[in-house]
Amino acid sequence: MPESLEIVVSGTPNPHAVKFTLNRTVSAQGKTYRGDPAAAADAPWASALLSIPGIVGVYGVNNFISMNKQPDVEWDAILPQAEEALRRVFP
């Protein structure tokens, strides 16, 4: 039985970015995705995060994801949706 997903959310020096550290490999090679979720079809985690209103970009490598938001959107509105999306992608 796979280990349950652990997500640790950390702030960054950029107030419009957060870092998610997972106990899963996100991507062996770092890649940035911006804008349209369809552009991230090769990375279900990126597509799921970019589908959240207010998210403008994501980057993932190894076991972490950096997520950027629009300045006028509050993290309180985004983070629960982001964690739920990651739990759907990484059961």
Helices and strands as residue ranges (DSSP letters): E 7-11, E 17-22, E 27-34, G 37-40, H 44-50, E 55-62, E 64-69, H 75-89
